[in-house]
């Protein structure tokens, strides 16, 4: 089977603004033999995105829906042993999902049709582990169909997430995952009596049982719920050692034929993961990546490094360039699935809007997960954030302050993506004149990437202030879009100075905006000596560098109540030897900032710790108040690791906080035991830190009741799959 349905690498000749024929390459290009490094760099600037990738870029803001048995079990990852009847929506309302997402400015939604547990949210012909076995609608329900109809109603493009990993097919005795079956010629779709397809196309692939199963389900989703605009393949392996392999070539071939407008995400050739699940973005997101082999044989590993495609990554070994943009994803909640509406944190609108600007304005797209609750609806807090984010996007970016102004070339102001300005050299200056002096704190640049590729490597923005040009801000790549954010200033002139580029750069659109920014978020830090330091952080950081100041007034409470201007005013570090439930916010005039909260642990003065091997030197690092030091257990062979903390006297304990080790030591499952004498122990809690590997933040555990103890033991510690050790940076113990 040829792979030419996957990649289009033809050369095109485009007539530029200078009336020169410019050769560019769609998505991929092979580097001719003998090219120097400089010639390679120049060639990389001639690779343009495929039209399906441009449509993906232009949608900018995506929704992500994680929903299934995990919603009802409270897990992040299922086991494959779940009863199909566990999934039972109380009042599924996909219209509500889509109406709220559309109000937020979301243009496409990717639905988790099957997560790692193997449960299908459509009545698949090929398994009984689906909604057809649920009491919901007496087995006649179809979440995917309802969502597809709602997407059409509200103008959203539909994407599907189909997990290659399938724990049901692993754990079920009759399952086909890793069953050792032979690779033979199979016809897809497999015929099922009484359930024929309206789409009569068939495919023939040499595959084993599980790949045939997967292709059958892919066929169902692509032909009965389309059109589909994105297919999402997660790289997770919840259980290794099965021997199962995936025939990606067959999967991609089917997608290209049945869903030609769909980009393939993750373990595929069109879109890559940004490298984290927290919404973090890179300073320079250059999307034309160098490859040392043909895309036809490449295995598409995750790109985790900070520099993925910079000039330094182009070497003698580089044989191809491939356009492979990044998708920035995170969840509106603490976790991918809904757990509850009481303790599970929901991101504030300020946080979501900040990530929208950084990702969409950082040559990426923003993919926000909103998990439905047990009713099958978005919860009220999530809904409020979506509505407010949409209002902010429209208020800020719905008005272009350059309208009625002038520029070096009016082509950047005409809102026509087919017209653009092209510089005469790699370094250049572009000026814009506002219609009058206005207050501005956002400036947007877009290269003509569909026609010219990505070329800018560094640029700066200057404003005419006090009778001269003054530096406003600097940045690196532009690509599809760069949103420059800076403190508000008043001017009627800007100029963009392009200081580094791979070839003569282009600009397709330039715009200016003003954001009436609310009070800044409060940042809370615990010191090693038990002090808690508060300050406001700037929302203009591309990456949060942790710097804070007291430029805005901060009010706080210690009893978990909402702070107001009647609460205590912060002026110096807080000493909280017994801990507390600290909440703080900045207040500017009559405007209140977002509330930041932190459960502060007991002061660990004189505390000691020991692990199951009797080792205390590194175990003590879990109670030293320093998040940059860690304990890592010995290799797990027989028995499970444990960690025992001696607080030296009794305290009334209400919970604990766990911070994973800085160098990758994670606890996924655990028991909590307590003792007053170190001899007699009582188990008071068991639990899991779901998805801790990909979301390694501080986790809070509240006990069912307050318990008096001197000793606390975390026992029966289990790491995530694929890890043979557990670890912790800090264990904080919470008092009532």
C-alpha positions as CSV (number, residue, x, y, z in Angstrom):
1,X,0.0,0.0,0.0
2,X,1.3,3.4,-0.9
3,X,1.4,6.2,1.7
4,X,0.6,9.0,-0.8
5,X,-2.8,9.6,0.7
6,X,-1.0,10.8,3.8
7,X,1.3,13.5,2.5
8,X,1.0,16.0,-0.2
9,X,4.5,17.4,-1.1
10,X,4.0,19.0,-4.5
11,X,5.6,22.2,-5.4
12,X,3.3,25.2,-6.1
13,X,4.2,28.5,-7.8
14,X,2.5,31.5,-6.3
15,X,2.4,35.0,-7.7
16,X,3.5,37.3,-4.8
17,X,2.9,41.0,-4.3
18,X,6.2,41.7,-6.0
19,X,5.0,39.7,-9.1
20,X,7.7,37.1,-8.7
21,X,7.0,33.4,-9.0
22,X,7.7,31.9,-5.6
23,X,8.0,28.1,-5.3
24,X,6.5,26.6,-2.1
25,X,5.7,23.1,-1.0
26,X,2.5,21.8,0.6
27,X,3.1,20.2,4.0
28,X,6.4,18.4,3.2
29,X,9.5,18.6,1.0
30,X,12.5,16.4,0.5
31,X,15.8,18.2,0.7
32,X,18.0,17.9,-2.4
33,X,21.4,16.2,-2.0
34,X,24.2,18.6,-1.3
35,X,22.2,21.4,0.3
36,X,24.2,23.5,2.8
37,X,22.7,24.4,6.2
38,X,21.8,27.8,4.9
39,X,20.0,26.4,1.9
40,X,18.1,24.0,4.2
41,X,17.0,26.9,6.4
42,X,15.8,28.8,3.3
43,X,14.0,25.7,2.0
44,X,12.2,25.3,5.4
45,X,10.6,28.7,4.9
46,X,8.9,27.5,1.6
47,X,6.8,24.8,3.3
48,X,3.1,25.8,3.6
49,X,0.3,24.1,5.5
50,X,-2.1,21.8,3.8
51,X,-5.6,23.4,3.4
52,X,-7.0,21.0,6.1
53,X,-4.3,22.4,8.4
54,X,-5.2,26.0,7.5
55,X,-8.9,25.3,8.3
56,X,-7.7,23.8,11.6
57,X,-5.7,27.0,12.3
58,X,-8.5,29.3,11.4
59,X,-10.9,27.6,13.9
60,X,-8.4,28.7,16.6
61,X,-10.4,27.7,19.7
62,X,-11.6,24.1,20.2
63,X,-13.7,22.3,22.7
64,X,-12.7,18.9,24.1
65,X,-15.3,16.5,25.8
66,X,-14.2,13.8,28.2
67,X,-17.3,11.9,29.2
68,X,-18.0,8.3,30.0
69,X,-17.9,5.7,32.9
70,X,-15.1,7.7,34.6
71,X,-17.7,10.5,35.1
72,X,-19.6,8.1,37.3
73,X,-16.7,6.3,39.0
74,X,-14.7,9.4,39.9
75,X,-11.6,8.0,38.0
76,X,-9.3,9.7,35.5
77,X,-8.5,6.4,33.9
78,X,-10.9,3.4,33.9
79,X,-9.9,-0.2,34.4
80,X,-11.8,-2.0,31.6
81,X,-13.8,-3.9,34.3
82,X,-16.5,-1.2,34.5
83,X,-20.1,-2.4,34.2
84,X,-21.6,-1.0,31.0
85,X,-24.6,0.1,33.0
86,X,-22.5,2.5,35.1
87,X,-22.9,5.0,32.3
88,X,-26.4,6.5,32.8
89,X,-26.9,10.2,32.0
90,X,-29.6,11.8,34.0
91,X,-30.5,14.4,31.4
92,X,-28.0,14.5,28.5
93,X,-28.1,17.9,26.7
94,X,-25.6,18.2,23.9
95,X,-27.4,21.3,22.7
96,X,-26.4,22.9,26.0
97,X,-22.8,21.9,25.4
98,X,-22.7,23.3,21.9
99,X,-24.6,26.5,22.7
100,X,-22.1,27.3,25.5
101,X,-19.1,26.4,23.4
102,X,-20.3,28.5,20.6
103,X,-20.9,31.4,23.0
104,X,-17.2,31.0,24.1
105,X,-16.0,31.4,20.5
106,X,-15.2,27.7,20.1
107,X,-15.4,26.6,16.5
108,X,-14.8,22.8,16.7
109,X,-15.2,20.1,19.3
110,X,-13.4,16.8,19.7
111,X,-15.5,14.2,21.5
112,X,-13.9,11.3,23.3
113,X,-15.9,8.6,21.6
114,X,-13.8,5.8,23.4
115,X,-11.4,6.4,26.2
116,X,-8.7,3.9,27.5
117,X,-11.4,1.9,29.3
118,X,-12.8,0.8,25.9
119,X,-16.4,2.0,26.6
120,X,-18.0,3.3,23.4
121,X,-20.4,6.3,23.5
122,X,-22.1,5.1,20.4
123,X,-23.9,1.7,19.8
124,X,-21.0,0.0,18.0
125,X,-21.7,-3.1,16.0
126,X,-18.4,-4.6,17.2
127,X,-18.7,-4.7,21.0
128,X,-21.3,-5.0,23.8
129,X,-19.3,-2.6,25.9
130,X,-21.1,0.5,24.9
131,X,-24.2,2.7,25.5
132,X,-26.3,-0.1,24.0
133,X,-25.7,-2.0,27.2
134,X,-26.7,1.0,29.4
135,X,-30.1,1.4,30.9
136,X,-30.0,5.0,29.5
137,X,-32.8,5.2,27.0
138,X,-33.3,1.5,27.3
139,X,-30.1,0.9,25.3
140,X,-31.2,3.1,22.4
141,X,-29.0,6.1,23.3
142,X,-26.2,7.4,21.1
143,X,-24.1,10.3,22.6
144,X,-22.2,10.7,19.3
145,X,-25.3,11.1,17.2
146,X,-26.8,13.6,19.6
147,X,-23.6,15.6,19.6
148,X,-23.2,15.4,15.8
149,X,-26.7,16.9,15.4
150,X,-26.0,19.6,18.0
151,X,-22.7,20.5,16.2
152,X,-24.6,21.0,13.0
153,X,-27.3,23.1,14.8
154,X,-24.7,25.4,16.3
155,X,-22.2,25.5,13.5
156,X,-19.4,23.6,15.2
157,X,-17.0,21.2,13.4
158,X,-16.9,17.7,14.9
159,X,-13.8,15.8,15.7
160,X,-13.4,12.3,17.3
161,X,-11.0,10.9,19.9
162,X,-10.7,7.2,19.6
163,X,-8.3,5.7,22.0
164,X,-5.9,3.1,20.5
165,X,-5.5,1.6,24.0
166,X,-8.5,-0.4,25.1
167,X,-8.5,-1.9,28.6
168,X,-11.8,-3.7,28.0
169,X,-10.3,-5.6,25.1
170,X,-7.3,-6.3,27.3
171,X,-9.0,-7.5,30.4
172,X,-12.0,-9.2,28.8
173,X,-11.2,-12.9,28.4
174,X,-12.7,-12.8,24.9
175,X,-11.0,-9.5,24.1
176,X,-8.9,-9.1,20.9
177,X,-6.2,-6.7,22.2
178,X,-2.9,-8.5,22.2
179,X,-4.5,-11.9,21.6
180,X,-1.6,-13.0,19.3
181,X,-3.8,-13.3,16.2
182,X,-2.2,-13.4,12.8
183,X,-2.0,-10.5,10.4
184,X,-4.2,-11.6,7.4
185,X,-6.1,-9.9,4.6
186,X,-9.3,-8.5,6.1
187,X,-12.2,-6.6,4.5
188,X,-13.3,-3.5,6.4
189,X,-16.0,-3.0,7.5
190,X,-16.8,-6.5,8.8
191,X,-20.3,-7.5,8.0
192,X,-22.7,-7.8,10.9
193,X,-26.1,-9.4,10.2
194,X,-29.0,-6.9,10.4
195,X,-26.7,-3.8,10.7
196,X,-25.6,-2.8,7.2
197,X,-24.0,0.5,6.4
198,X,-25.5,3.2,4.1
199,X,-21.9,3.8,2.9
200,X,-21.0,0.8,0.8
201,X,-17.3,1.5,0.4
202,X,-15.0,-1.2,1.6
203,X,-11.2,-1.5,2.4
204,X,-8.8,-4.4,2.4
205,X,-5.9,-4.4,4.8
206,X,-3.5,-6.9,6.2
207,X,-4.2,-6.6,10.0
208,X,-4.7,-8.7,13.1
209,X,-7.9,-8.9,15.2
210,X,-7.5,-5.7,17.2
211,X,-6.5,-3.6,14.2
212,X,-9.5,-4.9,12.4
213,X,-11.7,-4.1,15.4
214,X,-10.3,-0.6,15.5
215,X,-10.7,0.0,11.8
216,X,-14.3,-1.2,12.0
217,X,-15.0,1.3,14.7
218,X,-13.2,4.0,12.9
219,X,-15.3,3.3,9.8
220,X,-18.5,3.6,11.9
221,X,-17.5,7.0,13.3
222,X,-16.3,8.4,10.0
223,X,-19.3,7.3,7.9
224,X,-22.2,7.6,10.3
225,X,-21.4,10.8,12.3
226,X,-19.5,13.0,9.9
227,X,-18.3,15.1,8.4
228,X,-15.4,14.7,10.8
229,X,-12.6,17.4,10.8
230,X,-10.2,16.0,13.3
231,X,-9.2,12.5,14.5
232,X,-7.3,12.4,17.8
233,X,-5.0,9.6,18.7
234,X,-3.7,9.6,22.2
235,X,-0.3,7.9,22.8
236,X,-1.2,6.6,26.3
237,X,-0.5,3.0,27.3
238,X,-2.4,2.1,30.4
239,X,-1.1,-1.5,30.4
240,X,2.1,-2.4,28.7
241,X,3.5,-5.9,27.8
242,X,0.5,-7.1,25.7
243,X,2.5,-7.3,22.5
244,X,-0.2,-5.4,20.6
245,X,1.0,-3.2,17.7
246,X,-1.0,-0.6,15.7
247,X,-1.3,-0.5,12.0
248,X,-1.2,3.3,11.7
249,X,-0.7,3.1,8.0
250,X,-4.1,1.5,7.5
251,X,-5.8,3.8,9.9
252,X,-4.4,6.9,8.2
253,X,-5.3,5.6,4.8
254,X,-8.9,5.1,5.8
255,X,-9.1,8.6,7.4
256,X,-7.7,10.2,4.3
257,X,-10.4,8.6,2.1
258,X,-13.4,8.8,4.4
259,X,-12.6,12.2,6.0
260,X,-10.3,14.1,3.6
261,X,-10.8,17.4,5.5
262,X,-9.8,15.8,8.9
263,X,-6.4,16.5,10.5
264,X,-4.8,13.6,12.3
265,X,-3.6,14.6,15.7
266,X,-0.9,13.1,18.0
267,X,0.4,9.8,16.6
268,X,-0.2,11.1,13.1
269,X,1.2,13.5,10.5
270,X,-0.9,16.7,10.7
271,X,-1.0,18.1,14.3
272,X,1.3,17.5,17.3
273,X,0.8,17.8,21.0
274,X,2.3,20.9,22.6
275,X,4.1,18.7,25.1
276,X,2.1,19.4,28.3
277,X,-1.5,19.3,29.6
278,X,-1.4,22.6,31.5
279,X,-1.8,25.0,28.6
280,X,1.8,26.1,28.6
281,X,3.2,27.6,25.4
282,X,6.6,28.0,23.9
283,X,8.3,31.4,23.3
284,X,9.0,30.3,19.7
285,X,6.6,27.8,18.2
286,X,8.0,27.1,14.7
287,X,5.9,24.6,12.9
288,X,8.0,23.4,10.0
289,X,9.9,20.6,11.7
290,X,13.1,19.0,10.4
291,X,13.0,15.2,9.9
292,X,15.9,12.7,9.4
293,X,13.7,10.4,7.4
294,X,10.6,10.5,5.1
295,X,7.2,11.3,6.8
296,X,6.1,8.0,5.2
297,X,8.3,6.0,7.7
298,X,8.3,8.4,10.6
299,X,6.6,7.3,13.9
300,X,5.5,10.7,15.1
301,X,6.8,10.7,18.7
302,X,5.7,13.5,21.1
303,X,7.7,16.7,20.7
304,X,8.5,17.7,24.3
305,X,11.6,19.9,24.0
306,X,11.4,23.6,24.2
307,X,13.0,24.0,20.8
308,X,11.3,21.7,18.3
309,X,12.0,23.3,15.0
310,X,14.4,26.2,15.5
311,X,17.3,26.9,13.3
312,X,19.6,24.9,15.6
313,X,17.5,21.8,15.0
314,X,18.4,21.9,11.3
315,X,21.5,19.7,10.9
316,X,23.4,17.7,8.4
317,X,21.1,14.8,9.2
318,X,18.0,16.7,8.2
319,X,16.5,15.1,5.1
320,X,12.9,16.5,5.0
321,X,10.9,19.4,6.3
322,X,7.3,18.8,7.3
323,X,4.6,21.2,8.4
324,X,3.5,19.9,11.8
325,X,1.7,22.6,14.0
326,X,1.1,22.3,17.8
327,X,-2.2,22.0,19.5
328,X,-2.2,23.5,23.1
329,X,-4.6,21.6,25.3
330,X,-5.7,21.7,28.9
331,X,-8.9,21.2,31.0
332,X,-11.2,23.8,32.5
333,X,-11.2,21.5,35.6
334,X,-8.5,19.9,37.7
335,X,-8.5,16.7,35.7
336,X,-10.0,15.6,32.4
337,X,-13.2,14.1,33.8
338,X,-15.8,15.7,36.0
339,X,-15.6,14.5,39.6
340,X,-17.7,16.8,41.7
341,X,-19.0,20.3,42.0
342,X,-17.6,21.0,45.4
343,X,-13.9,20.3,45.7
344,X,-12.8,19.9,42.0
345,X,-11.2,23.2,40.9
346,X,-12.5,25.1,37.9
347,X,-10.3,27.5,36.1
348,X,-11.1,31.2,36.4
349,X,-12.1,33.1,33.3
350,X,-8.8,35.2,33.7
351,X,-6.8,32.0,33.4
352,X,-8.7,30.7,30.4
353,X,-8.6,34.0,28.6
354,X,-4.8,34.2,29.2
355,X,-4.3,30.7,27.8
356,X,-6.4,31.6,24.8
357,X,-4.2,34.6,24.0
358,X,-1.0,32.7,24.6
359,X,-1.9,29.7,22.5
360,X,-3.9,31.3,19.6
361,X,-1.4,34.2,19.8
362,X,1.6,31.8,19.9
363,X,1.3,30.1,16.5
364,X,-0.9,27.3,18.0
365,X,-4.5,26.7,18.7
366,X,-6.3,26.4,22.1
367,X,-8.0,23.1,22.9
368,X,-10.1,23.4,26.1
369,X,-11.6,20.4,27.8
370,X,-15.0,20.9,29.4
371,X,-16.2,17.6,31.0
372,X,-20.0,17.1,31.5
373,X,-21.3,16.1,34.9
374,X,-23.4,13.0,35.8
375,X,-26.5,14.6,34.3
376,X,-24.8,14.9,31.0
377,X,-24.5,18.7,31.1
378,X,-21.8,21.3,31.7
379,X,-21.9,22.4,35.3
380,X,-22.8,25.9,36.3
381,X,-19.3,27.1,37.1
382,X,-17.9,25.8,33.8
383,X,-20.8,27.4,31.9
384,X,-20.2,30.8,33.5
385,X,-16.5,30.7,32.5
386,X,-17.3,29.8,28.9
387,X,-19.9,32.6,28.6
388,X,-17.5,35.2,30.1
389,X,-14.5,34.1,28.0
390,X,-16.6,34.5,24.8
391,X,-17.6,38.0,26.0
392,X,-14.0,39.0,26.5
393,X,-12.8,37.6,23.2
394,X,-15.5,39.5,21.3
395,X,-14.9,42.7,23.4
396,X,-11.2,42.7,22.8
397,X,-10.7,41.2,19.4
398,X,-14.1,42.2,17.9
399,X,-12.9,45.8,17.6
400,X,-9.8,46.6,15.5
401,X,-8.3,50.0,16.5
402,X,-6.5,50.1,13.2
403,X,-9.8,50.4,11.3
404,X,-9.7,53.6,9.3
405,X,-5.9,53.8,9.6
406,X,-3.1,53.4,7.1
407,X,0.0,51.2,6.8
408,X,3.1,50.6,4.7
409,X,0.8,48.3,2.7
410,X,-3.0,48.5,3.0
411,X,-3.1,44.8,2.1
412,X,-2.6,44.0,5.8
413,X,-5.7,46.0,6.7
414,X,-8.2,44.8,4.1
415,X,-9.2,41.6,5.9
416,X,-8.6,39.5,2.8
417,X,-6.4,36.4,3.4
418,X,-5.5,36.3,-0.2
419,X,-3.7,39.6,-0.2
420,X,-0.5,40.3,1.8
421,X,2.7,42.4,2.0
422,X,6.0,40.8,1.2
423,X,9.3,42.4,2.4
424,X,12.1,43.1,0.0
425,X,14.7,41.6,2.4
426,X,15.0,39.3,5.4
427,X,15.1,42.4,7.8
428,X,12.5,45.0,7.3
429,X,10.3,47.7,8.9
430,X,6.5,47.9,8.6
431,X,4.6,51.0,9.9
432,X,0.9,51.5,10.8
433,X,-0.9,54.7,11.5
434,X,-4.0,54.7,13.8
435,X,-6.9,57.0,12.8
436,X,-6.2,58.9,16.1
437,X,-4.3,58.6,19.4
438,X,-5.8,55.6,21.2
439,X,-5.1,53.4,24.2
440,X,-3.6,50.0,23.1
441,X,-2.2,47.0,24.9
442,X,-2.6,44.2,22.3
443,X,-1.1,44.0,18.8
444,X,-1.7,41.1,16.5
445,X,0.5,40.0,13.6
446,X,-0.2,37.2,11.0
447,X,2.1,35.9,8.3
448,X,0.7,34.7,5.0
449,X,1.6,31.2,5.9
450,X,-0.9,29.6,3.4
451,X,1.0,31.3,0.6
452,X,4.6,31.9,1.8
453,X,5.2,29.7,4.8
454,X,6.6,30.6,8.2
455,X,9.6,32.9,7.9
456,X,9.9,35.4,10.8
457,X,12.4,34.3,13.6
458,X,12.5,37.5,15.7
459,X,10.8,40.8,15.7
460,X,10.0,43.8,17.9
461,X,7.2,46.3,18.2
462,X,7.9,50.0,18.6
463,X,5.5,52.9,19.3
464,X,5.8,56.6,18.6
465,X,6.0,58.1,22.1
466,X,7.3,61.4,23.3
467,X,8.4,62.3,19.8
468,X,10.5,59.2,19.1
469,X,10.2,55.5,18.5
470,X,10.3,53.5,21.8
471,X,10.5,49.7,22.3
472,X,7.2,48.2,23.4
473,X,8.0,44.5,23.4
474,X,9.9,41.8,21.5
475,X,9.1,38.3,20.4
476,X,10.3,35.5,18.1
477,X,8.1,33.6,15.6
478,X,4.9,35.0,14.2
479,X,3.4,32.2,11.9
480,X,-0.3,31.9,11.8
481,X,-0.8,34.5,14.6
482,X,1.2,36.4,17.2
483,X,-0.6,38.3,19.9
484,X,1.8,40.8,21.5
485,X,0.7,41.8,25.0
486,X,2.1,44.8,26.8
487,X,1.1,47.5,29.4
488,X,-1.4,50.0,28.0
489,X,0.0,53.0,26.2
490,X,-1.5,55.8,24.1
491,X,-0.2,56.4,20.6
492,X,-1.2,56.8,17.0
493,X,1.8,55.1,15.4
494,X,3.4,51.6,15.6
495,X,6.1,50.0,13.6
496,X,7.0,46.3,13.4
497,X,10.8,45.7,13.0
498,X,11.6,42.2,11.7
499,X,15.1,41.5,12.9
500,X,15.6,37.9,11.8
501,X,13.9,35.8,9.1
502,X,14.7,32.7,7.1
503,X,13.5,34.4,3.8
504,X,11.9,37.7,3.0
505,X,8.9,37.7,5.3
506,X,5.3,38.4,4.7
507,X,2.4,39.9,6.7
508,X,-1.2,39.0,5.9
509,X,-2.9,40.9,8.7
510,X,-2.1,43.4,11.4
511,X,-4.5,44.7,14.1
512,X,-4.5,46.6,17.4
513,X,-6.7,46.2,20.4
514,X,-7.3,47.2,24.0
515,X,-8.1,44.9,26.9
516,X,-9.5,46.5,30.1
517,X,-7.6,44.1,32.2
518,X,-9.0,43.2,35.6
519,X,-7.0,42.9,38.9
520,X,-4.1,40.5,38.6
521,X,-4.2,37.0,40.2
522,X,-2.5,36.5,43.6
523,X,0.4,34.1,43.8
524,X,0.9,32.2,47.0
525,X,4.3,30.8,48.0
526,X,5.3,28.8,51.1
527,X,8.9,29.3,52.3
528,X,11.0,26.6,53.9
529,X,10.7,28.4,57.3
530,X,6.9,28.2,57.2
531,X,6.1,31.7,56.0
532,X,3.5,32.3,53.3
533,X,4.4,35.1,50.9
534,X,1.7,36.8,48.8
535,X,2.0,39.0,45.7
536,X,0.3,39.7,42.4
537,X,1.7,38.2,39.3
538,X,1.7,39.8,35.9
539,X,-0.6,38.4,33.2
540,X,1.8,39.5,30.5
541,X,4.4,36.7,31.0
542,X,4.6,34.3,28.1
543,X,5.9,31.8,30.6
544,X,5.2,32.3,34.3
545,X,8.6,33.2,35.8
546,X,7.2,33.4,39.4
547,X,8.0,37.0,40.0
548,X,5.5,38.9,42.1
549,X,5.0,42.4,43.5
550,X,2.6,44.3,45.7
551,X,1.5,46.8,43.1
552,X,-2.2,46.0,43.9
553,X,-3.8,45.7,47.3
554,X,-4.3,42.1,48.5
555,X,-6.9,41.0,51.0
556,X,-7.0,37.5,52.5
557,X,-8.9,35.2,54.9
558,X,-7.7,32.1,56.8
559,X,-11.1,30.3,57.3
560,X,-12.0,29.5,53.7
561,X,-14.4,32.4,53.3
562,X,-14.3,34.7,50.3
563,X,-12.0,37.7,50.9
564,X,-13.3,41.3,50.4
565,X,-12.1,44.8,51.2
566,X,-13.4,44.2,54.8
567,X,-10.9,41.2,55.2
568,X,-7.4,41.5,56.4
569,X,-5.0,43.5,54.2
570,X,-1.7,41.8,53.3
571,X,1.5,43.7,54.1
572,X,4.1,41.1,55.2
573,X,4.7,37.4,55.0
574,X,2.2,35.3,57.1
575,X,3.4,32.9,59.8
576,X,0.9,30.1,60.0
577,X,2.4,27.3,62.3
578,X,-1.0,25.5,62.4
579,X,-1.7,26.0,58.7
580,X,-5.0,27.2,57.4
581,X,-7.3,27.5,54.4
582,X,-5.9,30.7,52.9
583,X,-7.8,32.6,50.2
584,X,-6.6,35.9,48.7
585,X,-7.5,38.3,46.0
586,X,-6.4,41.7,44.6
587,X,-8.9,44.5,44.7
588,X,-8.4,47.6,42.6
589,X,-11.0,50.3,43.2
590,X,-14.4,48.5,43.1
591,X,-13.0,45.7,40.9
592,X,-12.2,42.4,42.6
593,X,-9.7,39.9,41.2
594,X,-9.9,36.2,41.0
595,X,-9.7,34.3,44.3
596,X,-6.5,32.2,44.8
597,X,-6.7,29.6,47.4
598,X,-4.2,27.3,49.2
599,X,-4.5,24.8,52.0
600,X,-1.4,25.6,54.1
601,X,0.0,22.6,56.0
602,X,1.3,22.5,59.5
603,X,4.8,23.9,60.2
604,X,7.2,21.0,59.8
605,X,9.6,22.1,62.5
606,X,11.7,19.1,63.7
607,X,9.7,16.6,61.7
608,X,11.4,13.5,60.3
609,X,10.5,10.8,57.8
610,X,11.6,7.3,56.9
611,X,10.8,5.0,54.1
612,X,10.2,1.2,54.0
613,X,13.9,0.5,53.8
614,X,14.6,2.5,57.0
615,X,16.3,5.3,54.9
616,X,15.7,8.7,56.3
617,X,18.2,11.1,54.6
618,X,16.3,11.4,51.4
619,X,12.9,10.6,53.0
620,X,13.4,13.8,55.1
621,X,13.3,15.8,51.9
622,X,9.5,15.3,51.9
623,X,9.2,17.4,55.0
624,X,11.9,20.1,54.4
625,X,9.5,22.6,52.9
626,X,11.5,22.7,49.7
627,X,9.7,21.7,46.5
628,X,13.0,21.4,44.6
629,X,14.2,18.5,46.7
630,X,12.7,15.0,46.4
631,X,12.6,11.5,47.8
632,X,12.5,8.6,45.3
633,X,11.8,5.1,46.5
634,X,14.0,2.1,45.8
635,X,13.0,-0.2,42.8
636,X,9.8,-1.9,43.5
637,X,10.3,-5.7,43.7
638,X,8.5,-7.4,46.5
639,X,5.9,-5.5,48.6
640,X,5.0,-1.9,48.2
641,X,6.9,1.2,49.2
642,X,5.9,3.3,52.2
643,X,6.8,6.7,53.8
644,X,6.3,7.3,57.5
645,X,6.3,10.9,58.9
646,X,6.9,11.7,62.6
647,X,5.5,15.1,63.6
648,X,7.0,14.7,67.1
649,X,3.6,15.4,68.8
650,X,-0.1,14.9,68.2
651,X,-2.1,17.0,65.8
652,X,-5.7,16.9,64.7
653,X,-5.4,16.0,61.1
654,X,-8.1,16.8,58.4
655,X,-6.1,15.9,55.2
656,X,-2.9,16.0,53.4
657,X,-1.3,17.6,50.3
658,X,1.0,15.7,47.9
659,X,3.5,17.3,45.6
660,X,5.2,14.8,43.1
661,X,9.0,14.5,42.9
662,X,10.6,17.1,40.7
663,X,12.5,14.5,38.7
664,X,9.5,12.2,37.8
665,X,8.7,10.2,40.9
666,X,4.9,9.8,41.1
667,X,2.4,8.2,43.5
668,X,-0.7,7.0,41.7
669,X,-2.4,4.9,44.4
670,X,-1.9,5.0,48.2
671,X,-3.3,4.2,51.6
672,X,-3.1,6.6,54.6
673,X,-2.5,5.2,58.0
674,X,-2.1,7.0,61.3
675,X,-0.7,6.2,64.8
676,X,-0.2,8.0,68.1
677,X,2.7,5.7,69.3
678,X,4.2,4.4,66.1
679,X,3.2,0.9,67.0
680,X,-0.6,0.6,66.5
681,X,-1.8,1.8,63.1
682,X,-5.2,2.6,61.7
683,X,-6.0,3.0,58.0
684,X,-8.1,6.2,57.5
685,X,-8.1,6.7,53.7
686,X,-7.3,5.0,50.4
687,X,-7.2,6.8,47.1
688,X,-5.7,7.6,43.7
689,X,-4.0,10.6,42.2
690,X,-5.5,10.3,38.7
691,X,-3.4,11.3,35.6
692,X,-0.6,12.4,38.0
693,X,2.1,11.8,35.3
694,X,0.6,14.3,32.9
695,X,-0.7,16.7,35.5
696,X,1.9,16.6,38.2
697,X,0.5,19.5,40.4
698,X,-0.1,19.6,44.1
699,X,-3.0,17.3,45.1
700,X,-5.2,17.8,48.1
701,X,-6.8,14.9,50.0
702,X,-9.4,15.5,52.7
703,X,-10.1,12.8,55.2
704,X,-13.6,11.7,56.0
705,X,-13.2,12.9,59.6
706,X,-10.6,14.7,61.7
707,X,-8.1,12.3,63.3
708,X,-5.6,12.8,66.1
709,X,-2.1,11.4,65.4
710,X,1.6,11.9,65.7
711,X,2.7,9.5,63.0
712,X,1.3,9.4,59.4
713,X,2.2,6.6,57.0
714,X,1.6,6.6,53.3
715,X,1.6,2.9,52.5
716,X,1.0,0.4,49.6
717,X,2.3,3.1,47.3
718,X,1.8,2.3,43.6
719,X,3.4,4.3,40.7
720,X,1.7,5.0,37.3
721,X,2.0,2.3,34.6
722,X,5.5,2.1,33.2
723,X,7.2,3.3,36.4
724,X,9.0,1.2,38.9
725,X,9.5,3.8,41.7
726,X,7.4,6.3,43.6
727,X,8.4,9.6,44.9
728,X,7.4,12.9,46.5
729,X,8.8,16.4,46.8
730,X,6.7,17.4,49.7
731,X,4.0,15.9,52.0
732,X,2.0,18.6,53.8
733,X,-0.4,17.6,56.6
734,X,-3.5,19.7,57.1
735,X,-5.1,20.5,60.5
736,X,-8.7,21.3,61.2
